[in-house]
């Protein structure tokens, strides 16, 4: 069992209320690694618990900030993509509307002389 899962399990145990009737619900046989189940004395002091709680709260806050940053990045990329699609659609609509007008306004080639004829 690695340190990360140990910390996560400890945080879980704290959230569900710790040991109840010598059981830590949700941890199963691994509960003995986290608390002195069935023991009359705990091995950690109150200050160690407080330090742990502080570290957990700091870690949770860091994770929240990282998640917010990632979500902002993803949202910005998604908005950028949608704006590009919308802009392209608007350009296409403008071209469809004004291209015939522009073509109609071009000068006509002289009659009787196709553009591919060369003078003799």
N, CA, C and O atoms as a MOPAC input file, in Angstrom:
PM7 MOZYME 1SCF
protein

 N      0.85700 1    -1.17200 1     0.00000 1
 C      0.00000 1     0.00000 1     0.00000 1
 C      0.89800 1     1.22800 1     0.00000 1
 O      1.80100 1     1.32500 1     0.83100 1
 N      0.67200 1     2.16400 1    -0.91100 1
 C      1.54600 1     3.32600 1    -1.01500 1
 C      1.05800 1     4.46500 1    -0.12700 1
 O     -0.02600 1     4.40200 1     0.45400 1
 N      1.87500 1     5.49800 1    -0.03700 1
 C      1.61000 1     6.63000 1     0.84300 1
 C      0.36200 1     7.39600 1     0.42800 1
 O     -0.39200 1     7.86800 1     1.28000 1
 N      0.14100 1     7.52000 1    -0.87700 1
 C     -1.03000 1     8.26100 1    -1.35600 1
 C     -2.31200 1     7.56300 1    -0.93000 1
 O     -3.22300 1     8.20700 1    -0.41100 1
 N     -2.39400 1     6.24500 1    -1.14400 1
 C     -3.61200 1     5.53900 1    -0.76400 1
 C     -3.77700 1     5.51700 1     0.75000 1
 O     -4.89800 1     5.49900 1     1.25700 1
 N     -2.66100 1     5.51700 1     1.46700 1
 C     -2.71900 1     5.57800 1     2.92400 1
 C     -3.32400 1     6.90800 1     3.35600 1
 O     -4.17500 1     6.94600 1     4.24500 1
 N     -2.89000 1     7.99200 1     2.73400 1
 C     -3.42500 1     9.32400 1     3.06200 1
 C     -4.89700 1     9.42500 1     2.68100 1
 O     -5.70500 1     9.98000 1     3.42700 1
 N     -5.23600 1     8.88600 1     1.51600 1
 C     -6.63100 1     8.94100 1     1.08200 1
 C     -7.52000 1     8.15400 1     2.03500 1
 O     -8.62300 1     8.58600 1     2.37000 1
 N     -7.03500 1     7.00600 1     2.46400 1
 C     -7.82000 1     6.18800 1     3.38200 1
 C     -7.97900 1     6.88700 1     4.72500 1
 O     -9.04900 1     6.83600 1     5.33200 1
 N     -6.92500 1     7.53700 1     5.18800 1
 C     -6.99100 1     8.27700 1     6.45000 1
 C     -7.99900 1     9.41600 1     6.32500 1
 O     -8.79600 1     9.64500 1     7.23500 1
 N     -7.96300 1    10.12600 1     5.20500 1
 C     -8.91000 1    11.21800 1     4.98700 1
 C    -10.34000 1    10.68000 1     4.93900 1
 O    -11.25800 1    11.28800 1     5.48800 1
 N    -10.52000 1     9.53800 1     4.27900 1
 C    -11.83800 1     8.91300 1     4.21100 1
 C    -12.31800 1     8.55100 1     5.60700 1
 O    -13.46400 1     8.81500 1     5.97000 1
 N    -11.43200 1     7.94600 1     6.38400 1
 C    -11.78100 1     7.51500 1     7.72500 1
 C    -12.18700 1     8.71600 1     8.57600 1
 O    -13.14300 1     8.63700 1     9.34700 1
 N    -11.46900 1     9.81400 1     8.43700 1
 C    -11.80700 1    11.02300 1     9.18500 1
 C    -13.18300 1    11.53900 1     8.78000 1
 O    -13.94600 1    12.00100 1     9.62800 1
 N    -13.50100 1    11.46500 1     7.49900 1
 C    -14.78200 1    11.96500 1     7.01300 1
 C    -15.95300 1    11.10700 1     7.48600 1
 O    -17.01600 1    11.64000 1     7.80500 1
 N    -15.77400 1     9.78900 1     7.53700 1
 C    -16.87700 1     8.91700 1     7.94600 1
 C    -16.97700 1     8.78200 1     9.45300 1
 O    -17.86300 1     8.09100 1     9.95700 1
 N    -16.08300 1     9.43100 1    10.17400 1
 C    -16.20600 1     9.44300 1    11.62400 1
 C    -15.27200 1     8.49700 1    12.34000 1
 O    -15.44000 1     8.27800 1    13.54000 1
 N    -14.31100 1     7.93500 1    11.66900 1
 C    -13.30200 1     7.11000 1    12.33600 1
 C    -13.79600 1     5.72200 1    12.68600 1
 O    -14.60800 1     5.13300 1    11.97200 1
 N    -13.29500 1     5.21500 1    13.79000 1
 C    -13.57400 1     3.84700 1    14.21500 1
 C    -14.89800 1     3.81200 1    14.96500 1
 O    -15.12000 1     4.59800 1    15.88500 1
 N    -15.76300 1     2.90700 1    14.57100 1
 C    -17.03800 1     2.71400 1    15.25600 1
 C    -17.19600 1     1.22100 1    15.51000 1
 O    -17.15800 1     0.41300 1    14.58200 1
 N    -17.37000 1     0.87300 1    16.75300 1
 C    -17.53000 1    -0.53200 1    17.13700 1
 C    -16.38500 1    -1.37000 1    16.58300 1
 O    -16.60100 1    -2.46700 1    16.06700 1
 N    -15.16500 1    -0.84700 1    16.69400 1
 C    -13.95000 1    -1.52800 1    16.23400 1
 C    -13.97200 1    -1.80800 1    14.73600 1
 O    -13.30900 1    -2.72900 1    14.25800 1
 N    -14.74400 1    -1.00400 1    13.99500 1
 C    -14.80500 1    -1.15900 1    12.54400 1
 C    -14.62300 1     0.20100 1    11.89000 1
 O    -15.11800 1     1.21200 1    12.38600 1
 N    -13.92200 1     0.21500 1    10.79300 1
 C    -13.85100 1     1.40800 1     9.96300 1
 C    -14.57600 1     1.03000 1     8.68500 1
 O    -14.03300 1     0.32200 1     7.83700 1
 N    -15.78700 1     1.49900 1     8.55400 1
 C    -16.61900 1     1.08800 1     7.44200 1
 C    -16.04200 1     1.55700 1     6.12100 1
 O    -15.69200 1     2.72700 1     5.96400 1
 N    -15.94500 1     0.64100 1     5.17700 1
 C    -15.44200 1     0.96400 1     3.85800 1
 C    -13.98600 1     0.59500 1     3.65100 1
 O    -13.52000 1     0.57200 1     2.51200 1
 N    -13.25000 1     0.30500 1     4.72200 1
 C    -11.84000 1    -0.04400 1     4.56800 1
 C    -11.58500 1    -1.54600 1     4.67300 1
 O    -10.54000 1    -2.03300 1     4.24200 1
 N    -12.52400 1    -2.26400 1     5.23600 1
 C    -12.37500 1    -3.70700 1     5.32900 1
 C    -11.18700 1    -4.13500 1     6.16900 1
 O    -10.92600 1    -3.55500 1     7.22300 1
 N    -10.46300 1    -5.14900 1     5.70700 1
 C     -9.35300 1    -5.71100 1     6.47900 1
 C     -8.16200 1    -4.77400 1     6.57600 1
 O     -7.26000 1    -5.00700 1     7.38100 1
 N     -8.14000 1    -3.71600 1     5.77000 1
 C     -7.02500 1    -2.76400 1     5.80300 1
 C     -7.14000 1    -1.78000 1     6.96400 1
 O     -6.21800 1    -0.99800 1     7.19300 1
 N     -8.23900 1    -1.80100 1     7.69600 1
 C     -8.47500 1    -0.83100 1     8.76000 1
 C     -7.37300 1    -0.84100 1     9.81300 1
 O     -7.05800 1     0.20100 1    10.38800 1
 N     -6.79500 1    -1.98700 1    10.06600 1
 C     -5.76100 1    -2.08900 1    11.10000 1
 C     -4.54000 1    -1.23600 1    10.78200 1
 O     -3.79200 1    -0.87500 1    11.69100 1
 N     -4.32600 1    -0.91100 1     9.52600 1
 C     -3.17300 1    -0.09300 1     9.15300 1
 C     -3.36600 1     1.38100 1     9.50800 1
 O     -2.39500 1     2.13800 1     9.53700 1
 N     -4.59500 1     1.79500 1     9.77600 1
 C     -4.88400 1     3.21800 1     9.93100 1
 C     -5.22100 1     3.63400 1    11.35200 1
 O     -4.97100 1     4.78200 1    11.71700 1
 N     -5.75300 1     2.78500 1    12.13500 1
 C     -6.12000 1     3.08400 1    13.51400 1
 C     -5.84200 1     1.84600 1    14.35100 1
 O     -5.72100 1     0.73900 1    13.82700 1
 N     -5.74500 1     2.04600 1    15.63700 1
 C     -5.57500 1     0.91000 1    16.54400 1
 C     -6.95100 1     0.33900 1    16.85100 1
 O     -7.52100 1     0.59500 1    17.91200 1
 N     -7.46700 1    -0.42100 1    15.93100 1
 C     -8.79500 1    -0.99600 1    16.07700 1
 C     -8.76600 1    -2.00000 1    17.21600 1
 O     -7.93300 1    -2.90600 1    17.24500 1
 N     -9.69100 1    -1.82600 1    18.15600 1
 C     -9.77600 1    -2.73300 1    19.27900 1
 C     -8.75600 1    -2.45400 1    20.36300 1
 O     -8.72300 1    -3.16800 1    21.36500 1
 N     -7.93800 1    -1.45700 1    20.19900 1
 C     -6.91400 1    -1.13000 1    21.18600 1
 C     -7.43200 1    -0.03500 1    22.10100 1
 O     -8.24400 1     0.79100 1    21.68600 1
 N     -6.97200 1    -0.02200 1    23.33100 1
 C     -7.44500 1     0.97900 1    24.27600 1
 C     -6.64100 1     2.26400 1    24.21200 1
 O     -7.07800 1     3.28100 1    24.75300 1
 N     -5.45600 1     2.25400 1    23.55600 1
 C     -4.65900 1     3.47900 1    23.48200 1
 C     -4.26900 1     3.75100 1    22.03900 1
 O     -3.94100 1     2.83400 1    21.28500 1
 N     -4.31000 1     5.00800 1    21.67200 1
 C     -3.93000 1     5.39300 1    20.31800 1
 C     -2.45500 1     5.73800 1    20.29100 1
 O     -1.89500 1     6.18900 1    21.29000 1
 N     -1.82300 1     5.52300 1    19.13400 1
 C     -0.38800 1     5.77600 1    19.03000 1
 C     -0.07700 1     7.20500 1    18.61300 1
 O      1.07600 1     7.62900 1    18.68700 1
 N     -1.07800 1     7.95400 1    18.17800 1
 C     -0.82400 1     9.32100 1    17.74400 1
 C     -1.30500 1    10.29700 1    18.79400 1
 O     -2.27700 1    10.03200 1    19.50100 1
 N     -0.64000 1    11.40400 1    18.89400 1
 C     -1.05000 1    12.43800 1    19.83900 1
 C     -2.00600 1    13.39000 1    19.15800 1
 O     -2.18400 1    13.36000 1    17.94000 1
 N     -2.61800 1    14.23300 1    19.96600 1
 C     -3.56800 1    15.20600 1    19.43100 1
 C     -2.89200 1    16.15900 1    18.45200 1
 O     -3.48100 1    16.51300 1    17.43100 1
 N     -1.64700 1    16.58400 1    18.75300 1
 C     -0.95100 1    17.51700 1    17.86200 1
 C     -0.61800 1    16.85900 1    16.52300 1
 O     -0.65300 1    17.51500 1    15.48200 1
 N     -0.29600 1    15.56600 1    16.55000 1
 C     -0.02700 1    14.86700 1    15.29700 1
 C     -1.29300 1    14.81000 1    14.44700 1
 O     -1.24200 1    14.98900 1    13.23000 1
 N     -2.42900 1    14.55900 1    15.10000 1
 C     -3.70200 1    14.54000 1    14.38100 1
 C     -3.99900 1    15.90800 1    13.78700 1
 O     -4.46900 1    16.01300 1    12.65400 1
 N     -3.72300 1    16.95500 1    14.55700 1
 C     -3.96500 1    18.31800 1    14.08600 1
 C     -3.05500 1    18.64200 1    12.90400 1
 O     -3.49400 1    19.23200 1    11.91700 1
 N     -1.77700 1    18.24700 1    13.01300 1
 C     -0.84100 1    18.45900 1    11.90900 1
 C     -1.30300 1    17.71300 1    10.66600 1
 O     -1.26000 1    18.24100 1     9.55500 1
 N     -1.74200 1    16.48400 1    10.87200 1
 C     -2.21500 1    15.68500 1     9.74400 1
 C     -3.42400 1    16.35500 1     9.09900 1
 O     -3.49600 1    16.48900 1     7.87800 1
 N     -4.37300 1    16.77600 1     9.93800 1
 C     -5.56500 1    17.44900 1     9.41900 1
 C     -5.18800 1    18.69100 1     8.62600 1
 O     -5.75400 1    18.94900 1     7.56400 1
 N     -4.23600 1    19.45700 1     9.13700 1
 C     -3.78700 1    20.66800 1     8.44900 1
 C     -3.17600 1    20.31800 1     7.10300 1
 O     -3.46500 1    20.96600 1     6.09700 1
 N     -2.32700 1    19.28700 1     7.08100 1
 C     -1.70000 1    18.87700 1     5.82300 1
 C     -2.74200 1    18.38600 1     4.82800 1
 O     -2.66000 1    18.68500 1     3.63700 1
 N     -3.71900 1    17.63300 1     5.31700 1
 C     -4.77900 1    17.13700 1     4.43200 1
 C     -5.56000 1    18.30900 1     3.85200 1
 O     -5.83600 1    18.34000 1     2.65300 1
 N     -5.91700 1    19.26900 1     4.69400 1
 C     -6.67200 1    20.42900 1     4.21500 1
 C     -5.86300 1    21.22100 1     3.19500 1
 O     -6.40600 1    21.67100 1     2.18500 1
 N     -4.56600 1    21.39300 1     3.45300 1
 C     -3.70600 1    22.09900 1     2.50300 1
 C     -3.63500 1    21.34800 1     1.17700 1
 O     -3.71200 1    21.94600 1     0.10400 1
 N     -3.48500 1    20.02700 1     1.27200 1
 C     -3.40600 1    19.20700 1     0.06000 1
 C     -4.71600 1    19.28300 1    -0.72600 1
 O     -4.70800 1    19.40800 1    -1.95100 1
 N     -5.82500 1    19.20800 1    -0.02000 1
 C     -7.13400 1    19.30000 1    -0.67600 1
 C     -7.27100 1    20.65400 1    -1.36000 1
 O     -7.76100 1    20.73600 1    -2.48700 1
 N     -6.83700 1    21.72400 1    -0.68000 1
 C     -6.91400 1    23.06100 1    -1.27400 1
 C     -6.05400 1    23.14200 1    -2.53500 1
 O     -6.47700 1    23.71400 1    -3.54000 1
 N     -4.84500 1    22.56900 1    -2.48600 1
 C     -3.96800 1    22.55100 1    -3.66100 1
 C     -4.62500 1    21.79900 1    -4.81400 1
 O     -4.58600 1    22.24000 1    -5.96300 1
 N     -5.22800 1    20.65700 1    -4.48900 1
 C     -5.89900 1    19.86500 1    -5.52200 1
 C     -7.06100 1    20.64700 1    -6.13100 1
 O     -7.27200 1    20.60400 1    -7.34300 1
 N     -7.81300 1    21.35800 1    -5.29400 1
 C     -8.92300 1    22.17000 1    -5.80300 1
 C     -8.41100 1    23.23100 1    -6.76600 1
 O     -8.98800 1    23.43800 1    -7.83400 1
 N     -7.32500 1    23.90300 1    -6.38600 1
 C     -6.76000 1    24.94800 1    -7.24300 1
 C     -6.28000 1    24.36300 1    -8.57200 1
 O     -6.50900 1    24.94700 1    -9.63100 1
 N     -5.61200 1    23.20500 1    -8.51100 1
 C     -5.15100 1    22.54900 1    -9.73700 1
 C     -6.33300 1    22.19700 1   -10.63400 1
 O     -6.28700 1    22.40200 1   -11.84700 1
 N     -7.39100 1    21.66600 1   -10.02600 1
 C     -8.57200 1    21.29200 1   -10.79800 1
 C     -9.22500 1    22.52300 1   -11.41900 1
 O     -9.66100 1    22.48100 1   -12.57000 1
 N     -9.29500 1    23.61900 1   -10.66100 1
 C     -9.86400 1    24.85800 1   -11.20000 1
 C     -9.04600 1    25.34100 1   -12.39200 1
 O     -9.60200 1    25.72900 1   -13.41900 1
 N     -7.71200 1    25.31500 1   -12.25100 1
 C     -6.84400 1    25.75400 1   -13.34500 1
 C     -7.04700 1    24.89300 1   -14.58800 1
 O     -7.14500 1    25.40900 1   -15.70200 1
 N     -7.11000 1    23.57900 1   -14.38800 1
 C     -7.31600 1    22.67000 1   -15.51800 1
 C     -8.66900 1    22.92800 1   -16.17900 1
 O     -8.78000 1    22.93500 1   -17.40500 1
 N     -9.68900 1    23.13800 1   -15.36000 1
 C    -11.02200 1    23.38700 1   -15.90300 1
 C    -11.05800 1    24.71300 1   -16.66600 1
 O    -11.69200 1    24.81100 1   -17.71700 1
 N    -10.37600 1    25.73200 1   -16.13700 1
 C    -10.31500 1    27.01600 1   -16.83800 1
 C     -9.64700 1    26.84500 1   -18.20000 1
 O    -10.12900 1    27.36000 1   -19.20900 1
 N     -8.53100 1    26.11500 1   -18.21600 1
 C     -7.81300 1    25.87700 1   -19.47500 1
 C     -8.70500 1    25.17400 1   -20.48700 1
 O     -8.79900 1    25.58400 1   -21.64400 1
 N     -9.35900 1    24.10700 1   -20.03400 1
 C    -10.23100 1    23.34600 1   -20.92700 1
 C    -11.38600 1    24.21100 1   -21.42800 1
 O    -11.74500 1    24.15600 1   -22.60400 1
 N    -11.96100 1    25.00400 1   -20.53500 1
 C    -13.06700 1    25.87000 1   -20.91700 1
 C    -12.61400 1    26.91500 1   -21.93000 1
 O    -13.32200 1    27.18800 1   -22.90000 1
 N    -11.44600 1    27.49500 1   -21.71100 1
 C    -10.91200 1    28.48600 1   -22.65700 1
 C    -10.69100 1    27.86000 1   -24.02900 1
 O    -11.04300 1    28.45700 1   -25.04600 1
 N    -10.11400 1    26.67000 1   -24.06600 1
 C     -9.88100 1    25.98700 1   -25.33900 1
 C    -11.20200 1    25.68500 1   -26.04200 1
 O    -11.32500 1    25.86400 1   -27.25300 1
 N    -12.17800 1    25.23200 1   -25.27800 1
 C    -13.48400 1    24.91200 1   -25.86400 1
 C    -14.15100 1    26.17600 1   -26.41100 1
 O    -14.70900 1    26.16400 1   -27.50800 1
 N    -14.09100 1    27.26200 1   -25.64200 1
 C    -14.68100 1    28.52200 1   -26.09800 1
 C    -13.96200 1    29.04000 1   -27.34200 1
 O    -14.60300 1    29.53800 1   -28.26800 1
 N    -12.64100 1    28.92600 1   -27.36500 1
 C    -11.85900 1    29.36700 1   -28.52400 1
 C    -12.28100 1    28.58900 1   -29.76800 1
 O    -12.48800 1    29.16800 1   -30.83500 1
 N    -12.40600 1    27.27900 1   -29.61900 1
 C    -12.80400 1    26.42500 1   -30.73900 1
 C    -14.20400 1    26.80200 1   -31.23000 1
 O    -14.43000 1    26.92400 1   -32.43400 1
 N    -15.13800 1    26.98600 1   -30.30100 1
 C    -16.50500 1    27.34200 1   -30.68500 1
 C    -16.54400 1    28.70600 1   -31.36900 1
 O    -17.29400 1    28.89800 1   -32.32600 1
 N    -15.75000 1    29.64600 1   -30.89000 1
 C    -15.71100 1    30.97200 1   -31.50900 1
 C    -15.13200 1    30.89800 1   -32.92100 1
 O    -15.59500 1    31.59400 1   -33.82400 1
 N    -14.11400 1    30.05000 1   -33.10700 1
 C    -13.53900 1    29.88300 1   -34.44100 1
 C    -14.57000 1    29.30000 1   -35.40000 1
 O    -14.68700 1    29.74800 1   -36.54100 1
 N    -15.31400 1    28.30300 1   -34.93600 1
 C    -16.35700 1    27.70700 1   -35.77900 1
 C    -17.43200 1    28.73500 1   -36.12900 1
 O    -17.87400 1    28.81700 1   -37.27500 1
 N    -17.84400 1    29.51000 1   -35.14100 1
 C    -18.86700 1    30.53100 1   -35.37600 1
 C    -18.36300 1    31.59200 1   -36.35300 1
 O    -19.09900 1    32.02600 1   -37.24000 1
 N    -17.11300 1    32.00400 1   -36.18800 1
 C    -16.52100 1    33.00500 1   -37.08200 1
 C    -16.45400 1    32.46600 1   -38.50900 1
 O    -16.77400 1    33.18400 1   -39.45700 1
 N    -16.04300 1    31.21700 1   -38.67000 1
 C    -15.95900 1    30.61500 1   -40.00000 1
 C    -17.33600 1    30.53700 1   -40.64300 1
 O    -17.48600 1    30.78200 1   -41.84000 1
 N    -18.34200 1    30.19500 1   -39.84200 1
 C    -19.71300 1    30.13100 1   -40.36200 1
 C    -20.17700 1    31.51600 1   -40.82300 1
 O    -20.82600 1    31.63800 1   -41.86200 1
 N    -19.84900 1    32.54800 1   -40.06100 1
 C    -20.22900 1    33.90900 1   -40.45200 1
 C    -19.52400 1    34.33000 1   -41.74000 1
 O    -20.13900 1    34.94300 1   -42.61300 1
 N    -18.24200 1    34.00600 1   -41.86100 1
 C    -17.49400 1    34.32500 1   -43.08400 1
 C    -18.11400 1    33.60000 1   -44.27400 1
 O    -18.29500 1    34.19300 1   -45.33700 1
 N    -18.43600 1    32.33100 1   -44.10200 1
 C    -19.07100 1    31.56300 1   -45.18200 1
 C    -20.39800 1    32.19300 1   -45.59900 1
 O    -20.68800 1    32.30000 1   -46.79000 1
 N    -21.20300 1    32.61000 1   -44.62400 1
 C    -22.49500 1    33.23600 1   -44.93200 1
 C    -22.30200 1    34.54700 1   -45.68900 1
 O    -23.03000 1    34.82600 1   -46.64200 1
 N    -21.33600 1    35.34400 1   -45.27400 1
 C    -21.05900 1    36.61400 1   -45.95900 1
 C    -20.61100 1    36.35200 1   -47.39100 1
 O    -21.05200 1    37.03100 1   -48.31800 1
 N    -19.73500 1    35.36700 1   -47.57100 1
 C    -19.27300 1    35.03400 1   -48.92500 1
 C    -20.42800 1    34.57300 1   -49.80200 1
 O    -20.53000 1    34.98200 1   -50.95800 1
 N    -21.29200 1    33.73200 1   -49.26600 1
 C    -22.43800 1    33.25400 1   -50.04500 1
 C    -23.35500 1    34.40500 1   -50.43400 1
 O    -23.92400 1    34.41400 1   -51.52600 1
 N    -23.49500 1    35.36700 1   -49.54500 1
 C    -24.39500 1    36.48700 1   -49.81300 1
 C    -23.79100 1    37.48400 1   -50.80100 1
 O    -24.48600 1    37.96200 1   -51.69700 1
 N    -22.51100 1    37.80200 1   -50.64800 1
 C    -21.91400 1    38.88600 1   -51.43200 1
 C    -21.09900 1    38.43700 1   -52.64500 1
 O    -20.81200 1    39.26000 1   -53.51500 1
 N    -20.72400 1    37.18500 1   -52.73100 1
 C    -19.92700 1    36.72100 1   -53.86900 1
 C    -20.65200 1    36.92300 1   -55.20200 1
 O    -20.03600 1    37.41300 1   -56.14900 1
 N    -21.92900 1    36.56600 1   -55.31500 1
 C    -22.62400 1    36.82000 1   -56.59500 1
 C    -22.64900 1    38.31000 1   -56.95600 1
 O    -22.54300 1    38.66600 1   -58.13000 1
 N    -22.78800 1    39.17000 1   -55.95900 1
 C    -22.79600 1    40.61500 1   -56.21800 1
 C    -21.43100 1    41.06100 1   -56.72100 1
 O    -21.33300 1    41.85000 1   -57.66100 1
 N    -20.38000 1    40.55100 1   -56.08700 1
 C    -19.02000 1    40.90000 1   -56.50500 1
 C    -18.73200 1    40.40700 1   -57.91600 1
 O    -18.14000 1    41.12700 1   -58.72100 1
 N    -19.14500 1    39.19400 1   -58.21400 1
 C    -18.90900 1    38.62900 1   -59.54800 1
 C    -19.68100 1    39.42500 1   -60.59400 1
 O    -19.16100 1    39.69700 1   -61.67600 1
 N    -20.91800 1    39.80100 1   -60.27600 1
 C    -21.73400 1    40.57700 1   -61.22200 1
 C    -21.11800 1    41.94700 1   -61.48100 1
 O    -21.33200 1    42.51800 1   -62.55000 1
 N    -20.37500 1    42.47500 1   -60.55000 1
 C    -19.76300 1    43.78300 1   -60.70700 1
 C    -18.44500 1    43.76700 1   -61.44300 1
 O    -17.88500 1    44.83000 1   -61.71100 1
 N    -17.92900 1    42.60000 1   -61.77900 1
 C    -16.66300 1    42.52400 1   -62.51600 1
 C    -16.87200 1    42.97400 1   -63.95900 1
 O    -17.95800 1    42.78200 1   -64.50600 1
 N    -15.86300 1    43.56600 1   -64.58600 1
 C    -16.02100 1    43.97700 1   -65.99200 1
 C    -16.18700 1    42.75700 1   -66.89000 1
 O    -15.61400 1    41.69400 1   -66.65100 1
 N    -16.98300 1    42.94900 1   -67.92200 1
 C    -17.23700 1    41.85600 1   -68.87300 1
 C    -16.10100 1    41.82700 1   -69.89200 1
 O    -15.57900 1    42.88000 1   -70.25600 1
 N    -15.70900 1    40.64000 1   -70.35900 1
 C    -14.68000 1    40.56700 1   -71.39700 1
 C    -15.24100 1    41.12300 1   -72.71200 1
 O    -16.44900 1    41.06200 1   -72.93800 1
 N    -14.39200 1    41.65300 1   -73.56300 1
 C    -14.88900 1    42.19100 1   -74.84100 1
 C    -15.52900 1    41.09100 1   -75.67700 1
 O    -15.08900 1    39.94200 1   -75.66300 1
 N    -16.58300 1    41.46900 1   -76.40800 1
 C    -17.29200 1    40.48000 1   -77.22800 1
 C    -16.48000 1    40.16800 1   -78.48200 1
 O    -15.79500 1    41.02200 1   -79.04400 1
 N    -16.58600 1    38.92100 1   -78.88600 1
 C    -15.93500 1    38.48200 1   -80.11400 1
 C    -14.48300 1    38.09700 1   -79.93300 1
 O    -13.88800 1    37.52200 1   -80.84400 1
 N    -13.91500 1    38.38400 1   -78.82700 1
 C    -12.51500 1    38.02800 1   -78.60500 1
 C    -12.43100 1    37.18800 1   -77.32700 1
 O    -12.33100 1    37.71800 1   -76.22100 1
 N    -12.47400 1    35.88100 1   -77.50700 1
 C    -12.35200 1    35.04100 1   -76.31200 1
 C    -10.98500 1    35.25100 1   -75.65200 1
 O    -10.01100 1    35.55100 1   -76.34200 1
 N    -10.90400 1    35.10400 1   -74.38100 1
 C     -9.64800 1    35.34100 1   -73.67400 1
 C     -8.52700 1    34.39000 1   -74.07500 1
 O     -7.35700 1    34.68400 1   -73.82900 1
 N     -8.85900 1    33.25800 1   -74.68600 1
 C     -7.80100 1    32.30600 1   -75.04000 1
 C     -7.23500 1    32.54900 1   -76.43000 1
 O     -6.24400 1    31.91700 1   -76.79500 1
 N     -7.83400 1    33.45300 1   -77.23100 1
 C     -7.29800 1    33.75300 1   -78.57100 1
 C     -6.05100 1    34.61200 1   -78.43700 1
 O     -5.97500 1    35.49800 1   -77.58600 1
 N     -5.07700 1    34.33100 1   -79.29300 1
 C     -3.86300 1    35.14800 1   -79.32100 1
 C     -3.81800 1    35.91900 1   -80.63300 1
 O     -4.22700 1    35.38200 1   -81.66400 1
 N     -3.33500 1    37.16100 1   -80.63000 1
 C     -3.26900 1    37.92600 1   -81.88800 1
 C     -2.26400 1    37.30700 1   -82.85300 1
 O     -1.26000 1    36.73800 1   -82.42300 1
 N     -2.53400 1    37.41600 1   -84.18900 1
 C     -1.64600 1    36.84800 1   -85.22000 1
 C     -0.53600 1    37.75200 1   -85.55300 1
 O      0.29600 1    37.42300 1   -86.39800 1

